[in-house]
Amino acid sequence: MDDINLHYRFLNWRRRIREIRDVRAVRYRDRWRNMFRDGDMLRYHGDSDEVGCFVSGRPLSKKRRYFEVTVNDTGVRGMIAVGLVPQSHKLDHQPGWLPNSVAFHADDGKLYNGSTVGQQFGAKCCRGDKIGCGISFDSDDGQITVYFTKNGEEIGSVETPASPEDLYPAVGMHSLGEEVVLDLNAEWRMEEDDGQMIVDSHEEDWSRLHDVKVTGTLLEYMGKGKGIMDVGLAQARRPLNPRFHYYELEITDAGEKCYIALGLARRDYPKDKHPGWNKGSIAYHADDGKLFHGSGVGDPFGPRCFEGDIMGCGIMFPRDFSVDGGDDADDFDLDVASSEVQNNLYANNDDEEEDEGEDLEGRKVMVRLCLKAGM
């Protein structure tokens, strides 16, 4: 009799083991729709009216808290979304659109957090970019922090209420030709040094922020925008120098009138004035393509700028230029002649540039502004 009971127990154990395996197989099964999958490669396979969505079968956890997607092809519209969703997420909706899901969308650089209306979060992504998403479980206030990265640098983060449901890596697509490579075993770690800590907020980079909000590498105007004095100003902590002589910005959202100015200004420049309006400043204004050089009246200089354009500003220092007093020295002489301001779209030839640099005297420098048209 004991042998018979033992035999039945053994059969019950085998049945329970099979049931557990079946449940785990369903639980950890990847799901996708309107996509073609080949190993780690995902490609949109729909008619562009339907959303394609992939949801991993395994959620993020304390041991596996980050994943990454490499954009192989942006397709027609680049409507690629990377984020986290609950296991029950509907595959005909982009990640971030439904409650308890959050995602970064590559086509507009916006963060979608349980809504079909996104908030500006970062720059648009293009072919070759790597978009990462991870979770920090270190909070004790019932919140979890979801962060996003682009090409290894943090874009920003958002806190969401901790849910009893796990959050699963998800990728969305919505136009022909879109293709990504998924890496569910990627790792990303913020190094504990001064250079990497700036990645969190980038506020350390700015000496003054007036009516401007910093989120990662994104600057957002927060003023009223009702009058000529409602100007937002972001001024860097350190001046340009012969080693770091150039910077640029991408217009991710032009707002109502694209009143965006890029240039150089003295340290004590008025916070309620656009760069270029007052003495000791020079700037290229995106809304009208004019150059403002210490005056409220601009001169025609280049084309107007729009969303997706990249504006740049730099200094062509003479070969023998030196800054006395290091990085914190006084501002450079911005009262330069018009011949020392160069529009890169209509640049002089190399010989003219060399001659002009050699003729500069004292601490005068040539300011160079350029525009890279968006896609």
N, C-alpha and C positions, 0 to 999 in steps of 0.2 A: 504493500500500500504506500509506503514511504517513497518507493521508487516512482510510482505513478504520480504522486503529488509533486515530486521534484521535477518530473518530466513536464507536467502542466505549467509549473512555475517558469521553467525554462522557456516554454512556448510563449507565455505571457510577456516575458522580458523581451524576447525577440520581436513580438508584435509592437510593444511600446517603443522599442528602439526605432523600428521602421516608421511609426507615427511621428516620433520626434524629428527624424530625418526629413520626413515629408513636410512637416510644419516649417522647419528651418529652410528647406529648399524654396518654399513659397515666400517666406519672410525675406530671404536674402536674394530674391530674384530681381534682376534689373528689369525695368519697364521702359519702353519707348514707343513713340507713335510718330508717323510721318517722318521717320528718319531711317537711313541705312547705316548699319553698324558693321564695321570690319575690325575686330580687335578693339583697340583704343580709339579708332577713328570713327567720328560721327559726321554724317552728311545729311543735309536736309533733303527729304524725299516726299514733297507734297506739291500742291498746285498754287502756293503762295497765298491762298485764301485761308488755309488751315495752319494752325500753329503746330510745330513739331516740338516734342518735349522728351527728354530723357531723364529718368529718375533712378539713381543708384539703389541697389538692393540693400546696401549697408549704410547705416547712419554715421554721422561724425560722432566721435567719442573722445574721451580724455587721452586715449592712446593714439587715436587717428582723427585729428582735429582740423585738417587742412587738405584741400585738393586744388588742382590747377588745370586750366584749359589753355591750349595754344591755338590761336586762330590761324588756320591754314589758308582759308579763303573767306572773304566777307560777302561773297556773292553779290546779288543785285542791290540789297539794301543794308547788309551788315546787321540785321536784327537778331543778334546773338545775346542771350541772357545767361548769366552764371550766378547761381545762388543756392539757397537751401529751401526745402519744402517738406511738409509732413508726408508720411508714406501714402496717404490717401489722395494726394494732389491729382487733380484732373489733368490728363495729358493733352487736352485741347486748350490749355491756358498757359501763357508764359509764366515762368517762375517769378514771383513777386506780385502777381496780379491778385491772387487769392489770399484770404486770411491765413495767418501763421506761416506765410512764406515771404522771403526777402531775396532780392537779386539786383545785381548791377547789370545794366543794359548797355551793350557796346555801341549801339547805333547813335544814342543821344547822350551818353555819359551820365544817365540819371539812375538814382536808386529808387527801386519800387519796393515798398514795404506793406504788403497786404492791400494794395490799391492799384488801379489802372492809371492813376495819376502819379508820375514820378517827381522826385526832387533832384535838382542839379547836384551832382556829387563829384564828378571827375571828368576827365577828358574822354573824347571818343576813342575807340580802339580801331586798329587797322590790322592788315595782314602781318603776321609774325609776332604780334603782341601776345603776352602771356597774362591771363587773368586768373587770379587766385581768390579763394574764399575760405575763411576759417572761423573757428569759434574759440573764445576764451571762456573757460568755466570758472575763473578765479573769483567772480563776484559773489558776495554773501547777502545781497539785497533782493534775491529773487529775480535777478536780471541776468541775461547772458549777452555777451558782446560778440557781434558778428562783424568781422573785418574783411576788407577786400584789398587786393594788391594788383598792381600792374607792373609787369617786368621786374618783379622782385621788390618793388617799393610799395609801401602801404598807401592806398588812396585815402582811406578813412574808415570809420567804423560806426556802428549803430547799435544801441542797446534795445533789446526786445525782452518782453516778459518770458520767464522760463516756462516752457510748456511741458505737460506730461508726455506729449508725443515727442519722439525723436525727430531730428532734422536730417534730411537726406540730401546729398549733393544732387544738383539738377542743372541741366543745360537746356535752353530753349532756342529755337530758330524759327524764322518766318519768311525766308525768301530763297529763291533758287540759287544754287551754287555755294551756299554757306557750308563750311566744313571746319571741324576742329579736331584736335587730338586731346583726349582726356587722360589725365594722370591722377588717379585716386590715391596714389601712394606718395604724392609730392610732400615735401617738407619745407617749412618756412619758419625762420626764427629771427626775432629782433635781437640784434647784438646789444649787449649792455655797455655801449660806449656813447660818447657825446654825439658823434656824427649820426648814429642810428636813432637815437632818442628824438632827434628833430623830425623824423619821419612821422611821428604821432600827430603833431599839430602844425609844425612849421612856423609857429608864432615866434620862435626864437630868431627867425630870419628877418623879422621886421622891427624897426625902431619905433615906427608909429603906424597905427591903424585907426583911421577915423571913418566911422560909418561903413566899415568893411569887415566882413566876417571871413575867417580863415578856416577851411576844412581840408586838411591834408595839403595838397598843392593847389587847391581851388580858392580863389578870391571872389567873394560875392558882395555886391553893393546892398547895404541895409538901410540907407537913408530914405528920406521922404520923396526926393526927386521932384519937388514942386517949384523950386526957385533956383536962381543962378547960384545961390550960396549953398545949396544942398549937394555939395560935392563930397564924394568919398575918396580918401587918399590912403594909399599903402606905400610906405617908404621903407626901403631896405635898410638893414642895420649897417651894412658895410658898403663903401663906395666901390665903383669899378676901379681896377688897377691893371697894370700891364699883364698880369697873370690871368685875372678874371675880368676880361674886358668886354664881355658881351652877355646879353640875356634876351629871352624872348617869352612871349605868352601866346596861348591859343585861345581864341574867342569861342567858348563852348556855348554861350547864350548871349545874343546881342541885345536882349531886353527890348524896350520899346523903341529907342532911338539910337542905340549903339554909341552912347556918349563915353567912349573909352579912349583914354590917352596913354601913350607909352613914351617915356623919355627919361630925362635926368633933371635933378633939382638940388639946390643947396640944402644943407642939413636942416636949417630953420625955416624951410619953406612953409607958407601959410597952409593950414590943413584944409581950409574951405575953398581953395583955388585949384583949378586944374593945372597940372604941369604944363608949362609953356606960357601961361597967362602972365606971370609976374617975373620980374627981373631975377636972374640967377637960375633960370630953368629953360629947357627946350624940350619940345614933345611933338610927336606925330599923332594927330587926332583921327580916330577911325571913322567918325560919322561923316566928315567932309573931305578927308584926305589932305588936310592942310597942315603945314608946319607952323607951330606957334613958338616964338622965340622971344620970351620976355615981354609979350604984348598980348592984349585981348583980341588983336586982329591977326588972323593967320594968312599965310601965303600958300598958293597952290603948290603942292609938293608931290602927291602921288594919288593912287586910286583910293576910293572909299573901301572900308573893310567890312566883312560880313562874318556870320557864324561859320566856324571851321577854318577861318584864316589864321595864320601865325604871323605875328608882328615881332620884329626884333630891333634891338637898339644896342649899339656898341661904340667903343672909342678906339680910334686908330692912334695909338701913342707913338710919338717920335722914338727912334731907336735909343736915344740917350736920355729918355725921360726917367725921372726918379721921383718918388714920393717921400718927402722928408717927414719923419714922424710915424712911418708905418701905415697900417691900414686905417687908423683913426685920424689921419691927417685932415687938414681943412679941405673944403670942397675945391674942385678944379675950377679954373676960369671958364665959365660957360658963355662969356660975352665974346663969342667968336664971330668972325666975319662970315657972311653968307657963303663965300667960296670955300669955307672950311666945313660946311654942312653938305653931306652927300646923300643922295637918294640912290639906293642900290639898284633900283629898277632902271635907272638911267645913269649908270656908273661911268666915271671917267675911265680912260685906259690906264694900264699899269704905270706907264711913264709919268702921267700926270699925277697919279697918287703919290709916287715916290717924291717928285719935286715938291708937291704941296707939303708933305710931311717934313722935308728938310728945311723948308722956309719958315716953319713954325718957330716962334720965339717964346722964351719964358716957359710958363706952364700951360700955354694954350694947346688944345688938342682938337682933332677932327672927330666930330660926332657922325656916326654912320647909322642910318635907319633903313630897314628893309622889310619886305612883305613877302610871305609865301602863301600863295592862294590855296584855299581849302579844296577838298575833293568835291 
